[in-house]
Amino acid sequence: MNKTAKYIARFAAIGLISTSTLLPISTVWAEETAQTTPVTTVVADETTQTTATPPPLPATEQEAYNPYGLEALWREGDVIAKTTLFILVLMSIGTWYIIFSKVFQQSKVKRHGIEAERNFWEADTLNSAKDSLNPSSSYRYIAEKGIHSTKHHDGSLLERIDFNTWVTISIQRAIEKVQSHLGNGLAFLATVGSTAPFVGLFGTVWGIYHALTAIGISGQASIDKVAGPVGEALIMTAIGLAVAVPAVLGYNWLTRRNKAVMDNVRSFGSDLHAVLLSGELNGNHPNRDSK
C-alpha cells in the first residue's frame, strides 16, 4: 500500500509539473496566432487594393480630344502649317463658290435661249423682238448690239468697211463678250486643280521635317515621337487632294456646259446677222432692195 501511494503521489506531481509548463506555452502560441491573423488580413487587403484596375473612362472623355486629328493639327501646328491649311481652305471655298455660281449662270443663259427661240423670231419687227427678251438676257445684249451697228454705220473711217463686215464684227464682238463672261472663274479652277496637290505636298514635307526633328531631339524613333508629325503630313496630303479633285472635275464639266451654251448663242447670232442683212430694218439700209 505504501509503495502504491508513493507511485500515485509521484505521477500526480509529474502531471502538475507538466500542466504548469505546457499551459503558458499554449497561451503564448494562441496569443501570437491571434495577433498574426489580422496582419495577414491587412496584407491581403493591400494586395487586393494594389491589383484592382481603375474603372474605364467614359466614352465622352476618351473621344474629347484626338491627338492625331484636325483639331490637334490646328492646336499643335506652327505658323507655316496653319498658313498652308488656311490656303487650302480658301482654295476649297473658292472652288465650290465658282462651281455653283457658274452652274446657275449657265442655266440662266440656257433658259434665256429657250425664251429667245420662242419669242424673238415670232415678232413682227426687230425692235419688238428685242423688247420681248429679258433685259438681263445675253441674247438681248447681242440683238441690241446688232441693231445698233446697222444704225451707226457712218463716219469717214467706218465708210471704208462694207455694211456686211461691220454688222458681222459687231455681232461677233457681242458673242465673244458673252463667252468671256461665261468663262470667268474657270481659270481659278484650273489653277487650284494644278497647284492644290503641291500645296498639300508642301505640308507633307513640312510634317516629315518635324518628325525627323523630334527623332533627333529625343534620340529614339519611338512611335509616340513620330506619329503626330507624320499624321500631320498625311492630313495635309489628303486635304490637298480633296481640294484639287473637285476643281479639276468642275473645270471639265463647266467647260463642256459652256460649249453647249455657246453653240446656241452663236446660232442665234448667225440668224440675227441674216435678218439684219435682209434689208427689212430701215430705209437707209445700203443693201435693201428698192421697192
PADRENTI-231151 format. One record per residue (C-alpha): residue number from 0; x, y, z. Coordinates in steps of 0.02 Angstrom, whole numbers, plus 50000, padded with zeros to 5 digits. Layout:
<sites>
(site NUM; (X; Y; Z)) ...
</sites>
This chain:
<sites>
(site 0; (50000; 50000; 50000)) (site 1; (50136; 50121; 50047)) (site 2; (50226; 50090; 49882)) (site 3; (50067; 50114; 49784)) (site 4; (50031; 50278; 49871)) (site 5; (50207; 50337; 49833)) (site 6; (50187; 50296; 49646)) (site 7; (50022; 50388; 49640)) (site 8; (50099; 50539; 49726)) (site 9; (50243; 50540; 49602)) (site 10; (50127; 50532; 49449)) (site 11; (50021; 50671; 49521)) (site 12; (50173; 50780; 49546)) (site 13; (50234; 50746; 49368)) (site 14; (50061; 50787; 49299)) (site 15; (50054; 50951; 49394)) (site 16; (50227; 51000; 49333)) (site 17; (50183; 50956; 49151)) (site 18; (50020; 51051; 49159)) (site 19; (50101; 51206; 49232)) (site 20; (50237; 51201; 49099)) (site 21; (50129; 51172; 48943)) (site 22; (49988; 51291; 48989)) (site 23; (50090; 51453; 48970)) (site 24; (50164; 51391; 48806)) (site 25; (49990; 51357; 48734)) (site 26; (49929; 51527; 48793)) (site 27; (50076; 51616; 48712)) (site 28; (50054; 51520; 48548)) (site 29; (49869; 51561; 48546)) (site 30; (49904; 51746; 48575)) (site 31; (50035; 51750; 48437)) (site 32; (49915; 51664; 48318)) (site 33; (49779; 51787; 48361)) (site 34; (49899; 51934; 48331)) (site 35; (49963; 51873; 48164)) (site 36; (49792; 51839; 48092)) (site 37; (49742; 52024; 48072)) (site 38; (49911; 52060; 47992)) (site 39; (49876; 51928; 47862)) (site 40; (49707; 52006; 47829)) (site 41; (49781; 52179; 47808)) (site 42; (49911; 52115; 47686)) (site 43; (49776; 52030; 47586)) (site 44; (49676; 52192; 47583)) (site 45; (49828; 52290; 47525)) (site 46; (49862; 52162; 47388)) (site 47; (49681; 52173; 47331)) (site 48; (49691; 52362; 47325)) (site 49; (49853; 52358; 47227)) (site 50; (49795; 52237; 47093)) (site 51; (49623; 52315; 47070)) (site 52; (49609; 52405; 46899)) (site 53; (49529; 52577; 46894)) (site 54; (49362; 52593; 46805)) (site 55; (49371; 52643; 46621)) (site 56; (49343; 52823; 46573)) (site 57; (49177; 52871; 46496)) (site 58; (49168; 52869; 46307)) (site 59; (49142; 53056; 46300)) (site 60; (49305; 53090; 46392)) (site 61; (49402; 52968; 46282)) (site 62; (49338; 53047; 46122)) (site 63; (49351; 53226; 46184)) (site 64; (49524; 53253; 46109)) (site 65; (49606; 53160; 45965)) (site 66; (49794; 53194; 45961)) (site 67; (49803; 53148; 45776)) (site 68; (49651; 53240; 45706)) (site 69; (49620; 53408; 45627)) (site 70; (49596; 53490; 45796)) (site 71; (49768; 53431; 45852)) (site 72; (49841; 53490; 45687)) (site 73; (49773; 53665; 45716)) (site 74; (49822; 53670; 45901)) (site 75; (49996; 53599; 45887)) (site 76; (50042; 53659; 45712)) (site 77; (50160; 53804; 45688)) (site 78; (50132; 53960; 45583)) (site 79; (50184; 53876; 45420)) (site 80; (50069; 53726; 45447)) (site 81; (49921; 53839; 45490)) (site 82; (49956; 53952; 45340)) (site 83; (49961; 53801; 45223)) (site 84; (49797; 53736; 45293)) (site 85; (49718; 53909; 45278)) (site 86; (49770; 53922; 45095)) (site 87; (49693; 53752; 45057)) (site 88; (49531; 53801; 45143)) (site 89; (49522; 53962; 45040)) (site 90; (49552; 53863; 44881)) (site 91; (49412; 53743; 44925)) (site 92; (49289; 53883; 44966)) (site 93; (49330; 53975; 44803)) (site 94; (49313; 53814; 44702)) (site 95; (49139; 53772; 44765)) (site 96; (49081; 53953; 44750)) (site 97; (49133; 53961; 44568)) (site 98; (49057; 53792; 44528)) (site 99; (48887; 53837; 44599)) (site 100; (48886; 54014; 44528)) (site 101; (48935; 53954; 44354)) (site 102; (48803; 53818; 44353)) (site 103; (48673; 53950; 44397)) (site 104; (48738; 54069; 44264)) (site 105; (48740; 53937; 44128)) (site 106; (48565; 53881; 44173)) (site 107; (48508; 54061; 44162)) (site 108; (48582; 54085; 43988)) (site 109; (48508; 53920; 43931)) (site 110; (48337; 53975; 43994)) (site 111; (48353; 54141; 43903)) (site 112; (48399; 54047; 43744)) (site 113; (48238; 53947; 43754)) (site 114; (48144; 54111; 43780)) (site 115; (48228; 54189; 43628)) (site 116; (48184; 54041; 43518)) (site 117; (48003; 54053; 43572)) (site 118; (47975; 54243; 43568)) (site 119; (48109; 54330; 43465)) (site 120; (48076; 54252; 43296)) (site 121; (47888; 54266; 43313)) (site 122; (47890; 54458; 43323)) (site 123; (47847; 54570; 43175)) (site 124; (47995; 54688; 43190)) (site 125; (48169; 54681; 43263)) (site 126; (48130; 54813; 43393)) (site 127; (47978; 54720; 43457)) (site 128; (48078; 54559; 43452)) (site 129; (48215; 54640; 43556)) (site 130; (48089; 54706; 43682)) (site 131; (48016; 54532; 43704)) (site 132; (48178; 54470; 43780)) (site 133; (48228; 54483; 43963)) (site 134; (48327; 54643; 43998)) (site 135; (48466; 54540; 44080)) (site 136; (48471; 54413; 43939)) (site 137; (48631; 54386; 43842)) (site 138; (48526; 54362; 43687)) (site 139; (48451; 54535; 43706)) (site 140; (48625; 54607; 43725)) (site 141; (48678; 54528; 43560)) (site 142; (48519; 54588; 43474)) (site 143; (48544; 54767; 43537)) (site 144; (48724; 54769; 43476)) (site 145; (48673; 54703; 43306)) (site 146; (48531; 54828; 43283)) (site 147; (48641; 54970; 43345)) (site 148; (48775; 54926; 43217)) (site 149; (48652; 54945; 43073)) (site 150; (48603; 55119; 43131)) (site 151; (48778; 55186; 43158)) (site 152; (48872; 55134; 43003)) (site 153; (48934; 55307; 42961)) (site 154; (49089; 55414; 42977)) (site 155; (49240; 55428; 42865)) (site 156; (49330; 55278; 42937)) (site 157; (49180; 55163; 42951)) (site 158; (49127; 55203; 42774)) (site 159; (49281; 55110; 42715)) (site 160; (49208; 54950; 42790)) (site 161; (49063; 54871; 42699)) (site 162; (48900; 54854; 42792)) (site 163; (48905; 54664; 42798)) (site 164; (49078; 54661; 42879)) (site 165; (49030; 54795; 43004)) (site 166; (48874; 54702; 43063)) (site 167; (48971; 54539; 43071)) (site 168; (49107; 54619; 43178)) (site 169; (48980; 54696; 43297)) (site 170; (48885; 54534; 43324)) (site 171; (49046; 54435; 43342)) (site 172; (49110; 54556; 43475)) (site 173; (48948; 54538; 43572)) (site 174; (48959; 54348; 43563)) (site 175; (49140; 54349; 43621)) (site 176; (49094; 54459; 43768)) (site 177; (48958; 54336; 43820)) (site 178; (49082; 54194; 43804)) (site 179; (49210; 54288; 43909)) (site 180; (49079; 54320; 44042)) (site 181; (49035; 54135; 44049)) (site 182; (49218; 54087; 44059)) (site 183; (49258; 54198; 44208)) (site 184; (49319; 54094; 44355)) (site 185; (49367; 53940; 44255)) (site 186; (49549; 53992; 44260)) (site 187; (49539; 53989; 44451)) (site 188; (49475; 53810; 44445)) (site 189; (49618; 53760; 44330)) (site 190; (49744; 53844; 44445)) (site 191; (49675; 53759; 44600)) (site 192; (49670; 53590; 44514)) (site 193; (49853; 53603; 44464)) (site 194; (49926; 53683; 44622)) (site 195; (49824; 53614; 44769)) (site 196; (49914; 53444; 44767)) (site 197; (50081; 53532; 44777)) (site 198; (50022; 53642; 44920)) (site 199; (49969; 53483; 45011)) (site 200; (50137; 53406; 44967)) (site 201; (50224; 53555; 45046)) (site 202; (50127; 53522; 45206)) (site 203; (50180; 53339; 45195)) (site 204; (50364; 53385; 45180)) (site 205; (50348; 53506; 45324)) (site 206; (50266; 53372; 45433)) (site 207; (50403; 53246; 45393)) (site 208; (50532; 53377; 45438)) (site 209; (50451; 53396; 45609)) (site 210; (50452; 53207; 45630)) (site 211; (50638; 53197; 45593)) (site 212; (50670; 53342; 45711)) (site 213; (50575; 53253; 45850)) (site 214; (50677; 53095; 45822)) (site 215; (50839; 53192; 45827)) (site 216; (50794; 53281; 45989)) (site 217; (50731; 53127; 46080)) (site 218; (50866; 53011; 46014)) (site 219; (50743; 52871; 45984)) (site 220; (50624; 52832; 45842)) (site 221; (50476; 52784; 45951)) (site 222; (50301; 52788; 45881)) (site 223; (50243; 52923; 46002)) (site 224; (50378; 53041; 45937)) (site 225; (50341; 53024; 45752)) (site 226; (50154; 52984; 45749)) (site 227; (50099; 53164; 45772)) (site 228; (50207; 53247; 45637)) (site 229; (50181; 53104; 45513)) (site 230; (49993; 53112; 45544)) (site 231; (50000; 53298; 45512)) (site 232; (50091; 53265; 45348)) (site 233; (49963; 53137; 45290)) (site 234; (49818; 53253; 45334)) (site 235; (49895; 53391; 45228)) (site 236; (49910; 53272; 45081)) (site 237; (49729; 53216; 45098)) (site 238; (49666; 53396; 45108)) (site 239; (49766; 53445; 44954)) (site 240; (49690; 53303; 44853)) (site 241; (49516; 53341; 44920)) (site 242; (49534; 53520; 44856)) (site 243; (49611; 53477; 44687)) (site 244; (49495; 53338; 44630)) (site 245; (49331; 53440; 44635)) (site 246; (49420; 53585; 44549)) (site 247; (49477; 53477; 44403)) (site 248; (49310; 53389; 44385)) (site 249; (49216; 53554; 44398)) (site 250; (49327; 53636; 44268)) (site 251; (49300; 53497; 44140)) (site 252; (49112; 53491; 44174)) (site 253; (49086; 53679; 44163)) (site 254; (49192; 53691; 44005)) (site 255; (49083; 53560; 43920)) (site 256; (48924; 53651; 43975)) (site 257; (48994; 53817; 43913)) (site 258; (49024; 53741; 43742)) (site 259; (48843; 53683; 43729)) (site 260; (48777; 53853; 43786)) (site 261; (48889; 53950; 43667)) (site 262; (48836; 53842; 43520)) (site 263; (48659; 53905; 43545)) (site 264; (48719; 54084; 43565)) (site 265; (48819; 54076; 43402)) (site 266; (48670; 54002; 43311)) (site 267; (48564; 54148; 43370)) (site 268; (48699; 54270; 43314)) (site 269; (48706; 54193; 43140)) (site 270; (48517; 54202; 43120)) (site 271; (48516; 54382; 43182)) (site 272; (48653; 54427; 43059)) (site 273; (48550; 54356; 42915)) (site 274; (48396; 54453; 42970)) (site 275; (48492; 54616; 42985)) (site 276; (48560; 54596; 42810)) (site 277; (48390; 54557; 42737)) (site 278; (48351; 54744; 42715)) (site 279; (48197; 54749; 42824)) (site 280; (48264; 54864; 42961)) (site 281; (48256; 55042; 42893)) (site 282; (48257; 55139; 42732)) (site 283; (48441; 55183; 42745)) (site 284; (48497; 55002; 42737)) (site 285; (48630; 55002; 42599)) (site 286; (48586; 54826; 42540)) (site 287; (48398; 54846; 42545)) (site 288; (48310; 54809; 42382)) (site 289; (48214; 54958; 42315)) (site 290; (48026; 54934; 42307)) 
</sites>
